[in-house]
Structure formats: structure tokens, C-alpha cells
């Protein structure tokens, strides 16, 4: 009956006596969504403004977002987003961008076709509306499909245009955030280059609040993935302010600036400037921070700096306590930190004197303890580090004694090509020690290595063949010795 239907419709908005866990705001928001469905234009605007009074950004207010979803508010907000009225659009987009901090909302915004409307309103003449739209794109563009849609609907140029409103810091933070996340797709970077975004971003590296700097530096880190842009950042005067930001106390900024400096450091001319500005020491010092994200990002940047510096080996040795710190970080419980530190050790150990110092500080047993990991990124860089550390003294034998060989043989079963290649190269280096060859043979390494000898990857082919050859030579030597003993 119609009466029963009305009761069912009202039910979600009543506060049940038995449920005391849900806050009163939960039920208030559900009532507000009902008013959005039923109200006229004035009621709708008033209701939207009331919804914005609920702080949806705080973690303690996640229940409020749940209330909007349960009441069917997302499709409703999507329909209201098509309104031509700014006074209605501002609270609609304001609510959406606050909810977009949750992945489920971001998916809804994309699948319900709201990206097109958000892009359209970037060209509004209202700063607050533009800010909310840019902020929503900032959060939603974590997803590749959203980044593609922003480009498809021609939203990249309006975002660059917003950079000229540098006096409005909230709008600037939202616009730079959206540009940063959209830049994760290289196709978007190409478009941003057409709109001269890079020079504007470099000019925003100074005299800006931290929330803007985090986004600007994040964008430059993505732009610098394209080789030509590394030189352009230098030509626009961006290297010095980037290096200066390495002293910031802001953790999010440090993660982004180390990535940007690392990306720029792969250009030799950039590296000269970074070195002159004491950038290597500054990056290295960030390994001391308690943040795992900063440690990892700094270690990756260190890899690029060491590989491209004029005399990186001497620079590394001049950093007091640097090698002890690197080896100590191998006891981290964070796999990304461990992977990045292993990658840095591989670069540092290419200098023989540095490898000798690392060996004295116990790098071999510290690396060996990590060989039972199942984390493929760590397996890859760990095997590279082991292969490089085999190049000094009795390290090959020491790795065997520390139990590193058998786990490495198991790692050959990884489906990741990078892990297979690095592991085969480590095993080849270790196979130059007879006892390690015996362990490999016992763990039945020959069959998978023979299979890898047929790979299209030449490095993998050569490493696998070299390892099999070492095992074969040891077998032949032992067989000949036995024959000699028998004849005598």
C-alpha cells in the first residue's frame, strides 16, 4: 500500500532505539539527502550548504560520508552537478571534493560521468567553484582512467590557466595538486608542455606555502621522467631551489623533492649543480629521518646521484657515519626502504674502496638475512647488491656461510623477469666459490638455469650459462680427482 511505501521510505532517516553506536550527524545527513530529493531550488541550495557544514575531511567524520552514500546522495549530487547555477554548484562540488578522499567515492565520480562536469566548471568565473573542481580532480586523478578523462575533456589547459591566479593560495594548491596527479600519465605531461606549464611550475618553487610546494615539486618529479624536461628544469633555474628544499622539515615535501632531485640527477649537467650545492650530503642525511617514505625516496635519489656524480666514491667516503647508516637500515622492517637501500648499496659498492668499507661494517650478513623475502621488488635489488658485493675478498664464501645461496635458488621461481635476471647474476657470482656450487647443485639449480639459457634476455642468458659452467667445471674437477685417486 502507499502507506507502507511511505513508512519504508522514512525508515532510514529514523534514529532506531536499539542502535546507539551511530552518531546523530549520521541521521541528520540522511534527512538532508532526502530534502535534496524532494526540495525546490531554494531548499536544495540551503540543504547543500547545511551538508557542507559537516566536516567530511576529518577521519572522525567517515560515518558522515557513509550516511551520504547510504541515502543515495552520490547520484543525486551528480545530477545537481549539471546545474548552471553557481550558488548550487559550489556546495555540490564542495561536498564531492571532500568525499573524494575515499576511493569508493572517487570510483563513483568517475563512473557516473562527473569528471566531464568538473572539467567544464574549471573555466567558471568563480574562484571558489574552480578551487573545488580542481581539488576534486586532484583527489580523483590518482586513477589512470580519470587522468585520461581529464585529458579527453580538455581539462589540462584550464588547470594551467589557474596557475596564473597565484594570489589565491587555496586555488593554487588545488590546481597544482591536480596538475601533479594528472602528470603521472606521460601523455598528460606532453600536453602540459604544449601549454608552457613547466616554466610556471619552476617559478612557483619559491615564496609559496608548503601545501603548494608539495604539489609543485610532485609535478616536477613527474615532468622530469621525460629526459628533455630534466634539462629544461635546469635552464629555467629549478635545480637550486629544489636542492634548497631538501632541508625542509615537511615529510610529504621531502618525499617529493627527493624524487624530483633524483630524477634530475640522471642528467650529468644537473648533477654538477646538485654536487656543487652539496646535494648528495643533503640527500644522504635524509636517511636519518624516522619516516620510512622519506628514507626510501632519499635512497632512490642517492642511487641516481652516485651513478652520475663526477667522483661519487670519494664523496660517499667523506660522509661521516654514512656507511654505518646504510648497513643499519638493512634491519628496517619496511620492504620499500630495504629495496631502495639494497639498490643504493649496489651503486656504492661499484667503488672497490667503498665495498671494502661496507664489508667491514657487516654488509654481507645483513644482506644474507634478507634472502628469504617474498617481496619481488626487494628480491630484485637484493640480488643486485649481493652480486656487486661478491667482488671483494672472501665475500662469496661469506655469503655461502651466511646461508644466502639456497634462498636465492628458490627466488629463480619468481615470475618477475627482473628478479630472475638479478638472481641469476648473483648466483653466477656466488658460483665462483666451490662450496656455493655444491649448495646450488643440491638445491637443483641446473634445470631452471638451463631453461633460462633459452631466454630472449641476453643478460639472463649469460648469467645462467656462466653459473651452469661453474657447476660443470667443479663437477669435472671432482670427477677427474676421483679417477686419479682410483688409478693410483
C-alpha positions as CSV (number, residue, x, y, z in Angstrom):
1,X,0.0,0.0,0.0
2,X,1.0,3.6,-0.4
3,X,1.1,4.0,3.4
4,X,3.6,1.1,3.8
5,X,5.7,2.5,1.0
6,X,5.9,5.9,2.8
7,X,6.9,4.1,6.0
8,X,9.7,2.2,4.2
9,X,11.0,5.4,2.7
10,X,11.0,7.1,6.0
11,X,12.7,4.2,7.9
12,X,16.4,5.1,7.0
13,X,16.0,8.5,8.5
14,X,14.7,7.4,11.9
15,X,17.1,7.0,14.8
16,X,16.4,3.4,15.9
17,X,16.2,2.9,19.6
18,X,18.5,-0.2,19.5
19,X,21.4,1.4,17.6
20,X,23.3,3.7,19.9
21,X,26.6,3.4,18.0
22,X,25.7,5.8,15.2
23,X,26.1,9.5,15.9
24,X,23.2,11.9,15.5
25,X,25.0,13.5,12.5
26,X,24.6,10.2,10.6
27,X,20.8,10.5,10.7
28,X,20.8,14.3,10.1
29,X,22.8,13.8,6.9
30,X,20.4,11.2,5.7
31,X,17.5,13.6,6.3
32,X,19.3,16.3,4.4
33,X,19.8,14.0,1.4
34,X,16.0,13.3,1.5
35,X,15.4,17.1,1.3
36,X,17.7,17.3,-1.7
37,X,15.4,14.7,-3.5
38,X,12.2,16.5,-2.6
39,X,13.0,20.2,-2.2
40,X,12.7,23.1,-4.6
41,X,15.7,25.2,-5.7
42,X,15.9,27.3,-2.6
43,X,15.6,24.3,-0.3
44,X,18.2,22.4,-2.3
45,X,20.8,25.2,-2.0
46,X,20.1,25.6,1.7
47,X,20.4,21.9,2.2
48,X,23.6,21.7,0.3
49,X,25.1,24.4,2.4
50,X,24.0,22.6,5.5
51,X,25.7,19.4,4.3
52,X,28.9,21.3,3.8
53,X,28.8,22.4,7.5
54,X,29.5,18.8,8.4
55,X,33.3,18.4,8.2
56,X,33.7,15.5,5.8
57,X,37.5,15.7,5.7
58,X,38.3,14.6,9.2
59,X,38.8,10.9,9.8
60,X,36.3,11.0,12.7
61,X,33.6,12.0,10.2
62,X,33.9,9.0,7.9
63,X,30.5,7.9,9.2
64,X,29.1,11.1,7.6
65,X,30.3,10.1,4.2
66,X,28.8,6.7,4.7
67,X,25.5,8.3,5.5
68,X,25.5,10.3,2.2
69,X,26.2,7.1,0.3
70,X,23.6,5.0,2.1
71,X,21.0,7.7,1.5
72,X,21.7,7.7,-2.3
73,X,23.3,11.1,-2.2
74,X,26.1,10.4,-4.8
75,X,23.9,10.0,-8.0
76,X,21.8,12.9,-6.7
77,X,24.9,15.2,-6.4
78,X,25.9,14.0,-9.9
79,X,22.6,15.3,-11.3
80,X,22.9,18.6,-9.4
81,X,26.4,19.0,-10.9
82,X,24.8,19.7,-14.3
83,X,23.1,22.8,-12.9
84,X,24.0,26.1,-14.5
85,X,23.6,27.9,-11.1
86,X,26.9,28.7,-9.4
87,X,25.2,29.1,-5.9
88,X,24.1,25.5,-6.3
89,X,27.3,24.1,-7.9
90,X,29.7,25.5,-5.2
91,X,28.2,23.4,-2.3
92,X,27.7,20.4,-4.7
93,X,31.3,20.3,-5.8
94,X,32.5,21.2,-2.3
95,X,30.8,18.2,-0.9
96,X,32.0,15.9,-3.7
97,X,35.7,17.0,-3.3
98,X,35.6,16.3,0.4
99,X,34.1,12.9,-0.1
100,X,36.6,12.2,-2.9
101,X,39.3,11.4,-0.2
102,X,37.7,7.9,-0.2
103,X,38.3,5.5,-3.0
104,X,34.7,4.4,-3.3
105,X,33.6,8.0,-3.9
106,X,36.3,8.5,-6.5
107,X,35.1,5.5,-8.4
108,X,31.5,6.8,-8.3
109,X,32.6,10.3,-9.5
110,X,34.4,8.6,-12.5
111,X,31.8,6.0,-13.4
112,X,28.8,8.4,-13.0
113,X,30.3,10.7,-15.6
114,X,31.1,13.6,-13.2
115,X,34.6,14.3,-14.5
116,X,33.3,16.0,-17.6
117,X,31.2,18.4,-15.5
118,X,34.2,19.1,-13.1
119,X,36.4,19.9,-16.1
120,X,33.7,22.2,-17.6
121,X,33.4,24.2,-14.4
122,X,37.2,24.7,-14.2
123,X,36.5,27.5,-16.7
124,X,34.0,29.2,-14.4
125,X,34.5,32.8,-13.4
126,X,34.1,31.9,-9.7
127,X,37.3,31.1,-7.8
128,X,35.7,29.0,-5.2
129,X,34.0,26.8,-7.7
130,X,37.2,26.5,-9.7
131,X,39.0,25.5,-6.5
132,X,36.5,22.8,-5.5
133,X,36.6,21.4,-9.1
134,X,40.5,21.3,-9.1
135,X,40.5,19.8,-5.7
136,X,38.1,17.0,-6.8
137,X,40.3,16.3,-9.8
138,X,43.4,16.3,-7.6
139,X,42.0,13.5,-5.5
140,X,40.4,11.5,-8.3
141,X,43.4,11.7,-10.6
142,X,45.1,9.0,-8.6
143,X,43.3,6.7,-11.1
144,X,44.7,6.4,-14.6
145,X,41.2,6.4,-16.2
146,X,40.4,9.6,-14.5
147,X,43.6,11.2,-15.8
148,X,42.8,10.1,-19.3
149,X,39.3,11.5,-19.0
150,X,40.6,14.9,-17.8
151,X,42.8,15.0,-21.0
152,X,39.9,13.7,-23.1
153,X,37.6,16.5,-21.9
154,X,40.4,19.1,-22.4
155,X,40.8,19.9,-18.8
156,X,44.6,20.2,-18.8
157,X,44.8,23.7,-20.3
158,X,42.3,25.2,-17.8
159,X,44.3,23.7,-15.0
160,X,47.5,25.5,-16.3
161,X,45.5,28.7,-16.6
162,X,44.6,28.6,-12.9
163,X,48.3,28.8,-12.1
164,X,48.2,32.5,-13.1
165,X,45.9,33.1,-10.1
166,X,48.9,32.7,-7.7
167,X,47.5,35.2,-5.2
168,X,44.7,32.8,-4.3
169,X,46.7,30.2,-2.4
170,X,43.8,27.7,-1.8
171,X,43.0,27.8,-5.6
172,X,46.7,27.5,-6.4
173,X,47.1,24.5,-4.1
174,X,44.2,22.7,-5.7
175,X,45.4,23.5,-9.3
176,X,49.0,22.4,-8.6
177,X,47.7,19.2,-6.9
178,X,45.5,18.4,-9.9
179,X,48.4,19.1,-12.3
180,X,50.7,16.8,-10.2
181,X,48.4,13.9,-10.2
182,X,47.5,14.3,-13.9
183,X,51.2,14.3,-14.7
184,X,51.6,10.8,-13.5
185,X,50.4,9.9,-17.1
186,X,53.2,10.9,-19.5
187,X,50.6,11.7,-22.2
188,X,49.4,14.5,-20.0
189,X,52.9,15.8,-19.4
190,X,53.3,16.1,-23.2
191,X,50.2,18.2,-23.3
192,X,51.3,20.3,-20.3
193,X,54.5,21.1,-22.1
194,X,52.4,22.5,-25.0
195,X,50.7,24.8,-22.5
196,X,54.1,26.0,-21.1
197,X,53.3,24.6,-17.6
198,X,56.9,23.6,-16.8
199,X,58.4,27.2,-16.6
200,X,55.4,28.4,-14.5
201,X,55.8,25.5,-12.1
202,X,59.6,26.2,-11.7
203,X,58.7,29.8,-10.8
204,X,56.4,28.6,-8.1
205,X,59.3,26.8,-6.2
206,X,59.9,29.9,-4.0
207,X,57.8,32.0,-1.7
208,X,54.9,29.6,-1.6
209,X,53.1,27.8,1.3
210,X,54.1,24.2,1.9
211,X,50.8,22.8,0.6
212,X,51.6,24.4,-2.8
213,X,55.2,23.4,-2.7
214,X,54.4,19.7,-2.1
215,X,52.3,19.7,-5.3
216,X,54.6,21.8,-7.4
217,X,57.6,19.6,-6.6
218,X,55.5,16.4,-7.1
219,X,54.6,17.6,-10.6
220,X,58.2,18.5,-11.4
221,X,59.2,14.9,-10.3
222,X,56.7,13.5,-12.9
223,X,57.8,16.0,-15.6
224,X,61.4,15.0,-15.0
225,X,60.7,11.5,-16.1
226,X,61.0,12.8,-19.7
227,X,64.7,13.4,-20.5
228,X,64.2,16.7,-22.3
229,X,62.5,18.1,-19.2
230,X,65.4,17.4,-16.9
231,X,67.5,19.9,-18.9
232,X,64.5,22.3,-19.1
233,X,64.2,22.4,-15.3
234,X,67.9,23.4,-15.1
235,X,67.5,26.0,-17.8
236,X,64.5,27.6,-16.0
237,X,66.6,27.8,-12.8
238,X,64.9,25.0,-11.0
239,X,67.8,22.9,-9.6
240,X,68.9,25.3,-6.9
241,X,65.5,25.8,-5.3
242,X,64.9,22.0,-5.4
243,X,68.1,21.3,-3.6
244,X,67.3,24.0,-1.1
245,X,64.0,22.3,-0.3
246,X,66.0,19.2,0.8
247,X,66.3,20.9,4.2
248,X,62.5,21.3,4.7
249,X,61.0,19.6,7.8
250,X,57.8,18.7,5.9
251,X,57.8,14.9,5.3
252,X,55.4,15.0,2.3
253,X,57.6,17.7,0.7
254,X,60.8,15.7,1.4
255,X,59.3,12.6,-0.3
256,X,58.5,14.6,-3.4
257,X,61.7,16.7,-3.5
258,X,64.0,13.7,-3.2
259,X,62.1,12.1,-6.1
260,X,62.5,15.2,-8.2
261,X,66.2,15.7,-7.4
262,X,66.8,12.0,-8.1
263,X,65.1,12.3,-11.5
264,X,67.0,15.5,-12.4
265,X,70.3,13.9,-11.2
266,X,70.3,11.5,-14.2
267,X,71.3,14.5,-16.3
268,X,75.1,15.0,-16.0
269,X,74.8,18.8,-16.2
270,X,72.2,18.8,-13.5
271,X,74.3,16.6,-11.3
272,X,77.2,19.0,-11.5
273,X,75.0,21.7,-9.9
274,X,73.5,19.3,-7.4
275,X,77.0,18.3,-6.3
276,X,78.2,22.0,-6.1
277,X,75.2,22.7,-3.8
278,X,76.2,19.8,-1.5
279,X,73.1,18.0,-2.6
280,X,74.5,14.5,-2.2
281,X,75.2,15.1,1.5
282,X,71.7,16.6,2.0
283,X,70.0,13.6,0.3
284,X,72.2,11.2,2.4
285,X,71.3,13.0,5.6
286,X,67.6,12.3,4.9
287,X,68.3,8.6,5.5
288,X,68.4,9.5,9.2
289,X,64.7,10.7,9.3
290,X,62.2,8.4,11.1
291,X,59.9,8.4,8.1
292,X,60.1,5.2,6.0
293,X,58.7,7.1,3.0
294,X,61.4,9.7,3.2
295,X,64.1,7.1,3.8
296,X,63.0,5.2,0.7
297,X,62.7,8.2,-1.6
298,X,66.1,9.5,-0.4
299,X,67.8,6.2,-1.1
300,X,66.4,6.1,-4.6
301,X,67.6,9.7,-5.2
302,X,71.0,8.6,-3.8
303,X,71.3,5.9,-6.4
304,X,70.9,8.5,-9.2
305,X,73.3,10.9,-7.6
306,X,76.1,8.3,-7.0
307,X,75.7,6.9,-10.5
308,X,76.1,10.3,-12.2
309,X,78.4,12.3,-9.9
310,X,81.9,13.0,-11.0
311,X,83.6,11.4,-8.0
312,X,80.8,9.8,-6.1
313,X,83.0,7.2,-4.4
314,X,85.1,9.8,-2.7
315,X,82.0,11.9,-1.9
316,X,80.4,8.9,-0.2
317,X,83.5,8.2,1.9
318,X,83.6,11.8,3.0
319,X,80.2,11.5,4.7
320,X,81.0,10.6,8.3
321,X,78.9,7.7,9.5
322,X,77.3,7.3,6.1
323,X,78.2,3.7,5.5
324,X,77.2,2.6,9.0
325,X,73.8,4.2,8.5
326,X,73.3,2.4,5.2
327,X,74.1,-1.0,6.7
328,X,72.0,-0.2,9.7
329,X,69.0,0.5,7.5
330,X,69.2,-3.1,6.3
331,X,67.4,-4.0,9.5
332,X,64.4,-1.9,8.6
333,X,61.0,-3.7,8.7
334,X,59.8,-1.7,5.6
335,X,60.3,-3.5,2.3
336,X,60.4,-0.3,0.2
337,X,63.2,1.0,2.5
338,X,65.0,-2.3,2.2
339,X,64.7,-2.4,-1.6
340,X,65.9,1.2,-2.0
341,X,68.9,0.7,0.4
342,X,69.9,-2.5,-1.5
343,X,69.8,-0.5,-4.7
344,X,72.0,2.2,-3.1
345,X,74.5,-0.4,-1.8
346,X,74.7,-1.8,-5.4
347,X,75.7,1.7,-6.7
348,X,78.1,2.5,-3.7
349,X,79.8,-0.9,-3.9
350,X,80.9,-0.3,-7.5
351,X,83.8,1.6,-6.0
352,X,86.2,-1.0,-4.6
353,X,87.3,1.0,-1.6
354,X,83.7,1.7,-0.6
355,X,82.9,-2.1,-1.0
356,X,85.8,-2.9,1.4
357,X,84.4,-0.4,4.0
358,X,80.9,-1.8,3.6
359,X,82.2,-5.3,4.1
360,X,84.0,-4.2,7.3
361,X,80.6,-2.8,8.6
362,X,78.9,-6.2,8.1
363,X,77.0,-5.7,4.8
364,X,77.3,-9.4,3.9
365,X,75.5,-11.0,6.8
366,X,73.0,-8.1,6.8
367,X,72.1,-8.8,3.1
368,X,72.1,-12.6,3.6
369,X,69.4,-12.2,6.3
370,X,67.0,-10.7,3.7
371,X,67.2,-13.6,1.2
372,X,64.1,-15.3,2.5
373,X,61.8,-12.4,1.5
374,X,58.9,-13.0,-0.9
375,X,58.7,-9.3,-1.9
376,X,59.7,-9.2,-5.6
377,X,61.0,-5.6,-5.7
378,X,63.2,-6.3,-2.7
379,X,64.3,-9.6,-4.3
380,X,65.4,-7.8,-7.4
381,X,67.6,-5.2,-5.7
382,X,68.8,-7.5,-3.0
383,X,70.2,-9.9,-5.7
384,X,71.9,-6.9,-7.4
385,X,73.5,-5.9,-4.2
386,X,74.7,-9.4,-3.5
387,X,76.2,-9.8,-7.0
388,X,78.1,-6.5,-6.6
389,X,79.3,-7.3,-3.0
390,X,80.8,-10.6,-4.3
391,X,83.5,-8.6,-5.9
392,X,85.6,-8.2,-2.7
393,X,87.8,-10.5,-0.8
394,X,86.1,-13.6,0.6
395,X,82.6,-12.2,0.3
396,X,81.5,-15.0,-2.0
397,X,82.4,-17.6,0.6
398,X,80.9,-15.4,3.4
399,X,77.5,-15.3,1.6
400,X,77.5,-19.1,1.4
401,X,78.4,-19.4,5.1
402,X,75.6,-17.0,5.9
403,X,73.0,-19.2,4.1
404,X,72.3,-16.9,1.2
405,X,72.6,-19.4,-1.6
406,X,69.6,-21.7,-1.1
407,X,67.0,-18.9,-0.8
408,X,68.4,-17.3,-4.0
409,X,67.9,-20.6,-5.9
410,X,64.3,-20.5,-4.8
411,X,63.9,-16.9,-6.0
412,X,64.6,-18.1,-9.6
413,X,60.9,-19.4,-9.5
414,X,59.7,-15.8,-9.4
415,X,57.5,-14.8,-12.3
416,X,59.1,-11.3,-12.4
417,X,61.8,-11.1,-15.2
418,X,63.8,-8.5,-13.2
419,X,64.0,-10.9,-10.3
420,X,65.1,-13.9,-12.4
421,X,67.8,-11.8,-14.2
422,X,69.2,-10.3,-11.0
423,X,69.1,-13.6,-9.1
424,X,70.8,-15.5,-11.9
425,X,73.6,-12.8,-12.0
426,X,74.0,-13.1,-8.2
427,X,74.2,-16.9,-8.4
428,X,76.8,-16.6,-11.2
429,X,79.0,-14.5,-8.9
430,X,78.4,-16.9,-6.0
431,X,79.1,-19.9,-8.2
432,X,82.8,-18.9,-8.4
433,X,83.1,-20.4,-4.9
434,X,83.2,-24.2,-4.9
435,X,81.1,-24.7,-1.7
436,X,78.4,-22.4,-3.2
437,X,78.3,-24.6,-6.3
438,X,77.7,-27.7,-4.2
439,X,74.8,-26.0,-2.4
440,X,73.3,-24.9,-5.8
441,X,73.6,-28.4,-7.2
442,X,72.0,-29.8,-4.1
443,X,69.1,-27.4,-4.5
444,X,68.6,-28.5,-8.1
445,X,69.5,-25.2,-9.7
446,X,70.8,-26.6,-13.0
447,X,67.4,-27.4,-14.6
448,X,65.9,-23.9,-14.2
449,X,69.2,-22.3,-15.3
450,X,69.2,-24.4,-18.5
451,X,65.7,-23.2,-19.2
452,X,66.8,-19.6,-18.7
453,X,69.7,-20.0,-21.1
454,X,67.0,-20.1,-23.8
455,X,65.6,-16.7,-22.7
456,X,65.5,-13.7,-25.1
457,X,67.2,-11.6,-22.3
458,X,70.9,-11.7,-23.1
459,X,72.0,-10.8,-19.6
460,X,69.9,-13.6,-18.2
461,X,71.3,-16.0,-20.8
462,X,74.9,-15.2,-19.9
463,X,74.4,-15.3,-16.2
464,X,72.6,-18.6,-16.3
465,X,75.2,-20.1,-18.7
466,X,78.0,-18.8,-16.5
467,X,76.5,-20.4,-13.4
468,X,76.0,-23.7,-15.1
469,X,79.6,-23.6,-16.4
470,X,80.9,-23.1,-12.9
471,X,79.0,-26.1,-11.6
472,X,80.0,-28.2,-14.5
473,X,83.7,-27.3,-14.1
474,X,83.6,-28.2,-10.4
475,X,81.9,-31.5,-11.2
476,X,84.6,-32.3,-13.8
477,X,87.4,-31.4,-11.4
478,X,86.0,-33.6,-8.7
479,X,85.4,-36.5,-11.2
480,X,89.0,-36.2,-12.5
481,X,90.3,-36.2,-8.9
482,X,88.3,-39.3,-8.2
483,X,89.6,-41.1,-11.3
484,X,93.2,-40.1,-10.4
485,X,92.8,-41.5,-6.9
486,X,91.2,-44.7,-8.3
487,X,94.1,-45.3,-10.8
488,X,96.7,-44.7,-8.1
